Amino acid sequence: MEPTWPFVILIAVTVCGVLVAALVWGPLKKRRQAREMQRAMQAFKIQRELLEAKFFDLARSLGKPRGLRWIDCDWLDSVTFARDLNDGLLTAFLAVNISFEAIEGGDMEDVAAVGNIREAAALFHYRSGRWGTGGRALFNMNPHDAVTRLQDQYEPVVLETP
Protein backbone atom coordinates (compact mmCIF):
# COMPACT_ATOMS: atom_id res chain seq x y z
CA MET A 1 0.00 0.00 0.00
CA GLU A 2 1.47 3.32 -1.10
CA PRO A 3 1.42 6.34 1.24
CA THR A 4 -0.88 9.09 0.17
CA TRP A 5 0.54 12.46 -0.79
CA PRO A 6 -0.99 14.36 2.14
CA PHE A 7 0.70 11.93 4.54
CA VAL A 8 4.09 12.34 2.78
CA ILE A 9 3.73 16.12 2.82
CA LEU A 10 2.85 16.08 6.52
CA ILE A 11 5.96 14.03 7.31
CA ALA A 12 8.18 16.30 5.17
CA VAL A 13 6.81 19.44 6.83
CA THR A 14 7.30 17.91 10.29
CA VAL A 15 10.90 16.90 9.51
CA CYS A 16 11.65 20.36 8.10
CA GLY A 17 10.07 21.99 11.14
CA VAL A 18 12.21 19.90 13.52
CA LEU A 19 15.36 20.73 11.53
CA VAL A 20 14.60 24.45 11.50
CA ALA A 21 13.84 24.40 15.25
CA ALA A 22 17.13 22.59 15.93
CA LEU A 23 19.08 25.10 13.83
CA VAL A 24 17.41 28.09 15.51
CA TRP A 25 17.42 26.73 19.09
CA GLY A 26 21.23 26.59 19.47
CA PRO A 27 21.94 30.25 18.64
CA LEU A 28 18.91 31.42 20.65
CA LYS A 29 20.07 29.43 23.68
CA LYS A 30 23.60 30.85 23.39
CA ARG A 31 22.23 34.38 23.13
CA ARG A 32 20.03 33.84 26.19
CA GLN A 33 22.99 32.44 28.17
CA ALA A 34 25.16 35.41 27.14
CA ARG A 35 22.47 37.85 28.31
CA GLU A 36 22.20 36.00 31.63
CA MET A 37 25.99 36.14 32.04
CA GLN A 38 25.99 39.88 31.33
CA ARG A 39 23.22 40.41 33.89
CA ALA A 40 25.11 38.34 36.45
CA MET A 41 28.35 40.27 35.86
CA GLN A 42 26.51 43.58 36.15
CA ALA A 43 24.85 42.40 39.36
CA PHE A 44 28.28 41.46 40.71
CA LYS A 45 29.56 44.98 40.05
CA ILE A 46 26.55 46.48 41.82
CA GLN A 47 26.73 44.13 44.81
CA ARG A 48 30.50 43.91 45.02
CA GLU A 49 31.00 45.93 48.21
CA LEU A 50 28.37 43.92 50.08
CA LEU A 51 29.81 40.64 48.76
CA GLU A 52 33.32 41.65 49.86
CA ALA A 53 32.07 42.33 53.40
CA LYS A 54 30.19 39.02 53.46
CA PHE A 55 33.31 37.19 52.25
CA PHE A 56 35.49 38.75 54.96
CA ASP A 57 33.02 37.95 57.75
CA LEU A 58 32.56 34.37 56.59
CA ALA A 59 36.25 33.69 55.87
CA ARG A 60 37.24 35.14 59.25
CA SER A 61 34.76 32.85 61.02
CA LEU A 62 36.08 29.66 59.36
CA GLY A 63 39.32 29.63 61.35
CA LYS A 64 41.53 29.01 58.31
CA PRO A 65 44.46 29.17 58.10
CA ARG A 66 44.79 27.52 61.49
CA GLY A 67 46.37 29.66 64.17
CA LEU A 68 45.78 32.92 62.31
CA ARG A 69 43.20 35.68 62.72
CA TRP A 70 42.00 37.60 59.67
CA ILE A 71 42.78 41.30 60.11
CA ASP A 72 42.02 42.97 56.79
CA CYS A 73 41.20 42.41 53.13
CA ASP A 74 42.52 44.94 50.63
CA TRP A 75 40.29 44.40 47.59
CA LEU A 76 41.87 45.00 44.18
CA ASP A 77 40.18 45.82 40.88
CA SER A 78 41.07 42.58 39.12
CA VAL A 79 38.19 40.14 38.67
CA THR A 80 37.97 37.14 36.36
CA PHE A 81 34.74 35.33 35.60
CA ALA A 82 34.70 31.63 34.80
CA ARG A 83 32.18 28.86 34.36
CA ASP A 84 32.41 25.55 36.21
CA LEU A 85 32.80 22.80 33.61
CA ASN A 86 30.76 20.32 35.64
CA ASP A 87 27.65 22.29 36.52
CA GLY A 88 27.94 25.54 34.52
CA LEU A 89 27.99 27.63 37.71
CA LEU A 90 29.33 31.15 37.10
CA THR A 91 32.20 32.00 39.46
CA ALA A 92 33.94 35.32 40.06
CA PHE A 93 37.59 35.25 41.10
CA LEU A 94 38.34 38.56 42.81
CA ALA A 95 41.86 39.79 43.63
CA VAL A 96 42.50 40.47 47.30
CA ASN A 97 45.46 41.03 49.61
CA ILE A 98 44.83 39.52 53.02
CA SER A 99 46.47 40.44 56.33
CA PHE A 100 46.65 38.06 59.30
CA GLU A 101 47.91 38.09 62.85
CA ALA A 102 48.78 35.11 65.03
CA ILE A 103 46.30 33.97 67.63
CA GLU A 104 47.84 34.34 71.08
CA GLY A 105 49.14 31.03 72.41
CA GLY A 106 48.78 29.35 69.00
CA ASP A 107 51.28 27.50 66.82
CA MET A 108 51.83 30.51 64.56
CA GLU A 109 52.66 33.03 67.29
CA ASP A 110 56.44 32.86 66.77
CA VAL A 111 56.39 32.64 62.96
CA ALA A 112 57.87 35.79 61.44
CA ALA A 113 56.00 35.42 58.12
CA VAL A 114 52.58 35.76 59.79
CA GLY A 115 52.62 39.52 59.21
CA ASN A 116 53.25 39.15 55.45
CA ILE A 117 50.39 40.26 53.25
CA ARG A 118 49.03 37.32 51.23
CA GLU A 119 47.86 37.61 47.65
CA ALA A 120 44.73 35.58 46.96
CA ALA A 121 41.75 35.09 44.68
CA ALA A 122 38.45 35.24 46.58
CA LEU A 123 35.66 33.09 45.13
CA PHE A 124 32.05 34.15 44.59
CA HIS A 125 29.36 32.01 42.93
CA TYR A 126 26.23 32.95 41.00
CA ARG A 127 23.40 30.49 41.68
CA SER A 128 19.66 30.81 41.13
CA GLY A 129 19.99 34.46 40.14
CA ARG A 130 22.02 35.50 43.21
CA TRP A 131 25.68 36.02 44.08
CA GLY A 132 27.09 34.41 47.20
CA THR A 133 30.32 33.22 48.74
CA GLY A 134 31.58 30.41 50.89
CA GLY A 135 34.49 32.52 52.12
CA ARG A 136 37.01 30.50 50.11
CA ALA A 137 40.30 32.11 49.08
CA LEU A 138 42.93 30.63 46.77
CA PHE A 139 46.20 31.88 48.21
CA ASN A 140 49.35 32.90 46.34
CA MET A 141 47.60 33.53 43.03
CA ASN A 142 45.71 36.28 41.27
CA PRO A 143 42.32 35.65 39.60
CA HIS A 144 43.78 34.97 36.15
CA ASP A 145 46.33 32.52 37.57
CA ALA A 146 43.60 30.78 39.57
CA VAL A 147 41.45 30.15 36.50
CA THR A 148 44.51 29.02 34.53
CA ARG A 149 45.62 26.60 37.27
CA LEU A 150 42.09 25.25 37.59
CA GLN A 151 41.53 24.86 33.85
CA ASP A 152 40.32 21.29 34.37
CA GLN A 153 37.46 22.67 36.49
CA TYR A 154 36.79 26.15 35.03
CA GLU A 155 36.67 27.86 31.67
CA PRO A 156 37.05 31.64 31.40
CA VAL A 157 33.92 33.55 30.44
CA VAL A 158 34.54 35.93 27.59
CA LEU A 159 31.51 37.83 26.38
CA GLU A 160 31.49 39.18 22.87
CA THR A 161 30.48 42.80 22.63
CA PRO A 162 27.96 43.59 19.87
C-alpha positions as CSV (number, residue, x, y, z in Angstrom):
1,M,0.0,0.0,0.0
2,E,1.5,3.3,-1.1
3,P,1.4,6.3,1.2
4,T,-0.9,9.1,0.2
5,W,0.5,12.5,-0.8
6,P,-1.0,14.4,2.1
7,F,0.7,11.9,4.5
8,V,4.1,12.3,2.8
9,I,3.7,16.1,2.8
10,L,2.9,16.1,6.5
11,I,6.0,14.0,7.3
12,A,8.2,16.3,5.2
13,V,6.8,19.4,6.8
14,T,7.3,17.9,10.3
15,V,10.9,16.9,9.5
16,C,11.6,20.4,8.1
17,G,10.1,22.0,11.1
18,V,12.2,19.9,13.5
19,L,15.4,20.7,11.5
20,V,14.6,24.4,11.5
21,A,13.8,24.4,15.3
22,A,17.1,22.6,15.9
23,L,19.1,25.1,13.8
24,V,17.4,28.1,15.5
25,W,17.4,26.7,19.1
26,G,21.2,26.6,19.5
27,P,21.9,30.2,18.6
28,L,18.9,31.4,20.7
29,K,20.1,29.4,23.7
30,K,23.6,30.8,23.4
31,R,22.2,34.4,23.1
32,R,20.0,33.8,26.2
33,Q,23.0,32.4,28.2
34,A,25.2,35.4,27.1
35,R,22.5,37.9,28.3
36,E,22.2,36.0,31.6
37,M,26.0,36.1,32.0
38,Q,26.0,39.9,31.3
39,R,23.2,40.4,33.9
40,A,25.1,38.3,36.4
41,M,28.3,40.3,35.9
42,Q,26.5,43.6,36.1
43,A,24.8,42.4,39.4
44,F,28.3,41.5,40.7
45,K,29.6,45.0,40.0
46,I,26.5,46.5,41.8
47,Q,26.7,44.1,44.8
48,R,30.5,43.9,45.0
49,E,31.0,45.9,48.2
50,L,28.4,43.9,50.1
51,L,29.8,40.6,48.8
52,E,33.3,41.6,49.9
53,A,32.1,42.3,53.4
54,K,30.2,39.0,53.5
55,F,33.3,37.2,52.3
56,F,35.5,38.8,55.0
57,D,33.0,38.0,57.8
58,L,32.6,34.4,56.6
59,A,36.3,33.7,55.9
60,R,37.2,35.1,59.3
61,S,34.8,32.9,61.0
62,L,36.1,29.7,59.4
63,G,39.3,29.6,61.4
64,K,41.5,29.0,58.3
65,P,44.5,29.2,58.1
66,R,44.8,27.5,61.5
67,G,46.4,29.7,64.2
68,L,45.8,32.9,62.3
69,R,43.2,35.7,62.7
70,W,42.0,37.6,59.7
71,I,42.8,41.3,60.1
72,D,42.0,43.0,56.8
73,C,41.2,42.4,53.1
74,D,42.5,44.9,50.6
75,W,40.3,44.4,47.6
76,L,41.9,45.0,44.2
77,D,40.2,45.8,40.9
78,S,41.1,42.6,39.1
79,V,38.2,40.1,38.7
80,T,38.0,37.1,36.4
81,F,34.7,35.3,35.6
82,A,34.7,31.6,34.8
83,R,32.2,28.9,34.4
84,D,32.4,25.5,36.2
85,L,32.8,22.8,33.6
86,N,30.8,20.3,35.6
87,D,27.6,22.3,36.5
88,G,27.9,25.5,34.5
89,L,28.0,27.6,37.7
90,L,29.3,31.1,37.1
91,T,32.2,32.0,39.5
92,A,33.9,35.3,40.1
93,F,37.6,35.2,41.1
94,L,38.3,38.6,42.8
95,A,41.9,39.8,43.6
96,V,42.5,40.5,47.3
97,N,45.5,41.0,49.6
98,I,44.8,39.5,53.0
99,S,46.5,40.4,56.3
100,F,46.6,38.1,59.3
101,E,47.9,38.1,62.9
102,A,48.8,35.1,65.0
103,I,46.3,34.0,67.6
104,E,47.8,34.3,71.1
105,G,49.1,31.0,72.4
106,G,48.8,29.4,69.0
107,D,51.3,27.5,66.8
108,M,51.8,30.5,64.6
109,E,52.7,33.0,67.3
110,D,56.4,32.9,66.8
111,V,56.4,32.6,63.0
112,A,57.9,35.8,61.4
113,A,56.0,35.4,58.1
114,V,52.6,35.8,59.8
115,G,52.6,39.5,59.2
116,N,53.2,39.1,55.5
117,I,50.4,40.3,53.2
118,R,49.0,37.3,51.2
119,E,47.9,37.6,47.6
120,A,44.7,35.6,47.0
121,A,41.8,35.1,44.7
122,A,38.5,35.2,46.6
123,L,35.7,33.1,45.1
124,F,32.1,34.1,44.6
125,H,29.4,32.0,42.9
126,Y,26.2,33.0,41.0
127,R,23.4,30.5,41.7
128,S,19.7,30.8,41.1
129,G,20.0,34.5,40.1
130,R,22.0,35.5,43.2
131,W,25.7,36.0,44.1
132,G,27.1,34.4,47.2
133,T,30.3,33.2,48.7
134,G,31.6,30.4,50.9
135,G,34.5,32.5,52.1
136,R,37.0,30.5,50.1
137,A,40.3,32.1,49.1
138,L,42.9,30.6,46.8
139,F,46.2,31.9,48.2
140,N,49.4,32.9,46.3
141,M,47.6,33.5,43.0
142,N,45.7,36.3,41.3
143,P,42.3,35.7,39.6
144,H,43.8,35.0,36.2
145,D,46.3,32.5,37.6
146,A,43.6,30.8,39.6
147,V,41.5,30.1,36.5
148,T,44.5,29.0,34.5
149,R,45.6,26.6,37.3
150,L,42.1,25.2,37.6
151,Q,41.5,24.9,33.8
152,D,40.3,21.3,34.4
153,Q,37.5,22.7,36.5
154,Y,36.8,26.2,35.0
155,E,36.7,27.9,31.7
156,P,37.1,31.6,31.4
157,V,33.9,33.6,30.4
158,V,34.5,35.9,27.6
159,L,31.5,37.8,26.4
160,E,31.5,39.2,22.9
161,T,30.5,42.8,22.6
162,P,28.0,43.6,19.9
